[in-house]
Amino acid sequence: MDKNARVLYMSGSVPTRSETFVYREILALRELGIDVRTASVHAPTHGLDSAELEQMANETIELYSAGKVEIMRETIAELITHPLRTIRTMTRVKLDALFSPEVSLKRKPKVIWQGLAGLALARCARKIGITHIHAHMAHVPTTIAMYAAKQLGTGFSFTGHAIDLFPNRTLLKEKLERAVFVNCISHWHRRFYQDIVKRSDADLPIVRCGVDTARYQTTPAPGGRTLEVLGVGRLVEKKGFDVLVGAAGRLAGAGVPVRVRIAGGGPELNRLKSMVEALPSGASVEMLGETDNDRVMELMSEADVFALPCRVAKSGDRDGIPVVLMEAMARGRCVISGDLETIRELIEDGTSGVMIPPGDLEALVDVLRSLAADREKVDELGRAARKRIEDEFDLMSNARRIVDTMRRHGVLDEGAGE
């Protein structure tokens, strides 16, 4: 065990607004005294909510955004200074690309390039004394982390989520076999991994993408005549926002006073706008577009209900446990979600929120009609939602789980994080 452990965290972009759970986890680990540095496949986002995040963006190792020439320069330098290691690492990369059944013909060159990026990352990581690499997202970030760790002779670990495990899945079996440990955001994820590779529960710890309950203060629901409904997320099929828009139209036709606001951008934006334009004249739906986190928090305080009617997309993509649902629950909001197995670990139907069959318009209409008529139930579900977050999804509690896992697997010494 290394008393001078220095962990490198990486993801697609660190920091970025769309993956708040990554930078919050990093900040929580730093608060516990763990030396965490950052790397990013793509350019980090500048101008976020704090000077702390701006410093993180400035200090992050950039890979693809540094340019192909820079990656090749670092790769050649690595070959010159560590020729045998580089040959061994690239041999592994080529074998994976050529023979893994999870790497399609189209993706084989991409895996080779990710291997080269891994060499470039290893060279940068060695200069700052990295002793372990952890990646969020099981596809490209973890592929690069896996090869960088091999080049360094260190271990790696990762956290998988949703799109990275389904439509964009690559080398998952190999990653599960080679990782020191794999953090599972749900028990469903653990079972999913164990169906692929037989590993112990200790190697697959449950670590939630938590939220800072000290930061999210509860606020009372407005409780006005109109039921205020908020949805937040990327505008993609799996989020089910078309179902929410359709429900608003049905409720307006039935004379139920409901206003729906949807914050977020994405490929479904134009289709959703067309649906809104076609609604009955009495329907109230606002498409707010891309919205920063501070404004999202304001919107939550103005909402009675938070709705995210998730479903499985035609591509097979599905949500894990959406962080925005946790944020809404931490604010004491009554939440409605599509009944996916992972989300059942967050919301107990009828106790800490309401679950509907995925994609079921009639069910969503019925639930919203019922809640509009029973504001005491709205408040009751909101209070229980907050307690559920405090009990299981608190950020610092889950950061301590990560520290414990790193200790058990020899990444950190026994006194680290205390």
Secondary structure, DSSP 8 states (H G I E B T S, - for coil): --TT--EEEEESSSS-GGGHHHHHHHHHHHHTT--EEEEESS----S-S-HHHHHHHHHSEESGGG-HHHHHHHHHHHHHHSHHHHHHHHHHHHHHHHH-TTS-TTTHHHHHHHHHHHHHHHHHHHHTT--EEEEESTTHHHHHHHHHHHHHT-EEEEE--STTTTTT--SHHHHHHH-SEEEBSSHHHHHHHHHHS---GGGS-B----B-TTTS--------SSEEEEEES--SGGG-HHHHHHHHHHHHHTT--EEEEEE--STTHHHHHHHHHTS-TT-EEEEEES--HHHHHHHHHT-SEEEE-----TTS---SS-HHHHHHHHTT-EEEEE--TTGGGT--BTTTBEEE-TT-HHHHHHHHHHHHH-HHHHHHHHHHHHHHHHHH-BHHHHHHHHHHHHHHTTSS-TTTT-
